Amino acid sequence: MNIHPHNLLDFSNKTAVITGSGSGLGTGIAIRFAQAGAAVAVNYRSSADGARAVVAQIEATGGKAIAIQADVTRKGDVERLIKQTAAAFGRLDVLVNNAGVYPLSPLLEMSETEWDKVINANLRSVFLCTQAAAKQMIAQGKGGAIVNIASIEGENPAPMHSHYNAAKGGALMHTMAAANELGPQKIRVNAVSPGLIWCAGIEQAWPDGVERWQKAAPLTRLGMPDDVADACLFLASPAARWITGVNLRVDGGVMTKQMF
């Protein structure tokens, strides 16, 4: 494949589904893919106003986007999400499994309901969306790229996050398993594991955590949504055409620190 470097991150005539992109990190990823030329399906479960705002922002700069409500823990909703995307834009080239939840709960006090909610939102959704998107990509016959938003907590557990740690660890293994099975269909599957990402008000809500992170990270700052979005762009692009089954940490180097 001989692609000029200037065109490696060009997603013109490509379509991307970004789950959970009506708010937070997903919004940044959706906007970044649109800036790279992709038509974007902005998926949301309950943040309808946020999703419509993302679509409006993309369209205001000449991009193409559509907001699609779907609970990605439900098979029927996921199949509808993929079908609506393909109907709207004629194809599906990229899936970013970003949707998830991040609650705190001590292991000994955690209810089955709490466990199931986190596993479903962060792991079941990855399975369902990967399966449905891959079937669409295979039907098109031109392959595709899937990027799973995991977490450094999938490798290094945090307290009161046993459910989240387990879900993200599972997402990392699912990434490799899916890459193995889908590779012959020219579908690449990779993961991005963010560290602590900035959001509005985090310095006020968790000042000690932000300070500890900045001291621990070799690059001395919090991550920004664009840091993660650009990693997703890379892994979904021809620049990563011979890369599949990998986990790309986007954490400012914090996982390089000695843990004992």
C-alpha positions in Angstrom: 0.0 0.0 0.0 1.6 3.2 -1.2 -0.1 6.1 0.6 1.4 9.6 0.8 2.0 10.6 4.4 -0.2 13.6 4.0 -3.1 11.3 3.3 -2.6 8.7 6.1 -5.1 10.4 8.5 -7.6 11.3 5.8 -11.0 9.8 6.5 -12.8 11.3 3.6 -15.5 9.0 2.3 -15.3 6.9 5.5 -17.9 6.4 8.2 -17.3 6.0 11.9 -19.6 5.1 14.8 -18.5 6.4 18.1 -20.5 4.9 21.0 -21.2 7.1 24.0 -20.3 10.3 22.1 -23.1 12.6 23.4 -20.8 13.7 26.2 -17.3 13.5 27.6 -14.4 11.7 25.9 -16.7 10.4 23.2 -17.6 13.9 22.1 -13.9 14.7 21.5 -13.4 11.5 19.6 -16.4 12.1 17.4 -15.4 15.6 16.6 -11.8 14.6 15.8 -13.0 11.9 13.3 -15.2 14.5 11.7 -12.3 16.9 11.4 -10.4 14.1 9.6 -13.2 13.9 7.1 -15.3 11.0 8.3 -19.1 11.0 8.4 -19.9 10.3 12.1 -22.7 8.5 13.8 -22.9 10.1 17.3 -24.4 7.4 19.5 -26.0 8.2 22.9 -28.1 6.5 25.4 -29.7 9.4 27.3 -27.7 12.6 26.5 -29.9 13.6 23.5 -29.1 17.3 23.9 -25.4 16.7 24.0 -25.5 14.4 20.9 -27.5 17.0 19.0 -24.9 19.6 20.0 -22.1 17.5 18.7 -23.9 16.9 15.4 -24.5 20.7 15.1 -20.9 21.4 15.8 -19.7 19.0 13.1 -22.2 20.2 10.5 -21.3 23.9 11.2 -17.8 23.2 9.9 -19.0 21.3 6.8 -18.9 17.8 8.2 -21.5 15.0 8.1 -23.0 13.6 11.3 -26.1 12.0 12.7 -27.3 11.4 16.2 -28.5 7.8 17.0 -30.0 6.8 20.3 -29.1 3.3 21.3 -28.4 1.4 24.5 -25.3 -0.5 23.6 -25.9 -3.1 26.2 -28.9 -4.3 24.3 -28.4 -6.4 21.2 -31.5 -5.1 19.3 -30.4 -1.5 19.9 -26.9 -2.2 18.7 -28.1 -3.9 15.5 -30.3 -0.9 14.9 -27.4 1.5 15.5 -25.3 -0.2 12.8 -28.1 -0.5 10.3 -29.1 3.2 10.7 -25.5 4.2 10.3 -25.1 2.2 7.1 -28.4 3.4 5.8 -27.5 7.1 6.4 -24.0 7.0 5.0 -23.9 3.9 2.8 -21.1 2.2 4.7 -19.3 1.6 8.0 -15.5 1.7 8.2 -14.7 2.5 11.8 -16.2 1.6 15.2 -14.9 3.2 18.4 -16.3 1.4 21.5 -16.2 4.3 23.9 -19.4 4.0 25.9 -19.0 3.0 29.6 -19.6 4.0 33.2 -17.2 4.7 36.0 -18.8 4.3 39.5 -17.0 3.6 42.7 -18.0 0.7 45.0 -16.0 -1.2 47.7 -15.6 -4.9 46.8 -17.2 -6.2 50.0 -20.2 -3.9 49.8 -20.8 -4.2 46.0 -24.1 -5.5 44.9 -24.7 -7.9 42.0 -26.7 -5.1 40.4 -23.7 -2.7 40.6 -21.4 -5.4 39.2 -23.7 -6.3 36.3 -24.2 -2.6 35.4 -20.5 -1.9 35.0 -19.7 -5.2 33.3 -22.6 -4.7 30.8 -21.7 -1.1 30.1 -18.0 -1.6 29.7 -17.6 -5.1 28.4 -20.9 -6.6 27.1 -21.2 -3.4 24.9 -17.8 -4.1 23.4 -18.8 -7.6 22.4 -22.2 -6.6 21.0 -21.0 -3.6 19.0 -17.9 -5.4 17.7 -20.1 -8.3 16.5 -22.6 -6.2 14.8 -20.1 -3.8 13.2 -17.9 -6.7 12.0 -20.8 -8.3 10.3 -21.6 -5.1 8.4 -17.9 -4.6 7.5 -17.7 -8.2 6.2 -20.8 -7.7 4.1 -19.2 -4.7 2.5 -16.1 -6.7 1.7 -13.6 -4.0 2.3 -12.6 -4.6 5.9 -12.5 -2.0 8.6 -11.1 -0.9 12.0 -12.4 -1.3 15.5 -10.9 0.6 18.4 -11.8 -0.2 22.0 -11.4 2.4 24.7 -10.0 0.4 27.6 -8.1 1.9 30.5 -4.8 1.6 32.3 -6.9 0.1 35.1 -7.2 -3.0 33.0 -3.6 -3.6 33.8 -3.1 -1.8 37.1 -6.2 -2.0 39.4 -7.6 0.9 41.4 -9.4 0.7 44.7 -13.2 0.5 44.7 -13.1 -0.3 41.1 -13.0 -4.1 41.0 -15.9 -4.2 38.6 -14.4 -1.6 36.3 -10.9 -3.1 36.5 -12.4 -6.5 35.5 -14.4 -5.0 32.6 -11.5 -3.2 31.2 -9.2 -6.1 31.6 -11.8 -8.2 29.7 -12.0 -5.6 27.0 -8.2 -5.9 26.5 -8.4 -9.6 26.1 -11.4 -9.3 23.8 -9.5 -6.9 21.7 -6.8 -9.6 21.0 -9.3 -12.4 20.5 -11.3 -10.3 18.1 -8.2 -9.2 16.2 -7.3 -12.9 15.8 -10.7 -14.0 14.5 -11.4 -10.9 12.3 -8.0 -10.4 10.8 -8.6 -12.7 7.8 -11.6 -10.5 7.0 -9.3 -7.4 6.9 -10.8 -6.0 10.1 -8.2 -4.7 12.5 -9.1 -4.5 16.3 -7.0 -2.5 18.7 -7.4 -0.8 22.1 -6.5 2.6 23.6 -5.9 2.7 27.3 -6.2 6.3 28.6 -4.8 7.5 31.9 -6.4 10.4 33.8 -8.2 12.7 31.3 -9.1 16.3 32.0 -12.8 17.2 32.2 -14.4 20.5 33.3 -14.2 20.9 37.1 -11.8 18.0 37.8 -9.3 20.2 39.5 -11.9 21.3 42.0 -13.6 18.0 42.4 -10.4 15.9 43.0 -7.5 18.3 43.7 -5.4 15.7 45.5 -5.8 13.2 42.8 -4.9 15.7 40.0 -1.8 16.7 42.0 -0.7 13.1 42.6 -1.2 12.3 38.9 0.9 15.3 37.8 3.7 14.2 40.1 3.5 10.6 38.9 3.3 11.1 35.2 6.6 11.7 33.4 4.9 14.1 31.1 3.6 16.0 34.2 0.1 16.8 33.0 -3.4 15.3 32.7 -4.4 13.9 29.3 -6.8 15.8 27.0 -9.6 14.3 25.0 -7.7 15.1 21.8 -4.8 13.0 23.1 -7.0 9.9 23.1 -8.9 10.9 19.9 -5.6 11.2 18.0 -4.6 7.7 19.1 -7.9 6.4 17.9 -7.4 8.2 14.5 -4.0 6.6 14.2 -5.1 3.0 15.0 -8.1 3.3 12.6 -6.0 4.8 9.8 -3.8 3.3 7.1 -0.9 4.5 9.1 -1.6 1.5 11.4 -2.5 -0.9 8.5 -0.2 -3.7 9.9 -1.2 -3.2 13.5 -3.9 -5.3 15.2 -4.5 -6.7 18.6 -2.4 -4.1 20.4 -3.1 -1.9 23.4 -1.8 1.6 23.1 -1.5 3.4 26.4 -2.2 7.1 26.3 -1.3 8.0 29.9 1.6 10.5 29.9 3.9 7.6 30.8 2.4 7.0 34.3 2.6 3.2 33.8 6.3 3.4 33.5 6.6 4.1 37.2 7.9 1.5 39.6 4.9 0.0 41.5 6.7 -1.2 44.6 
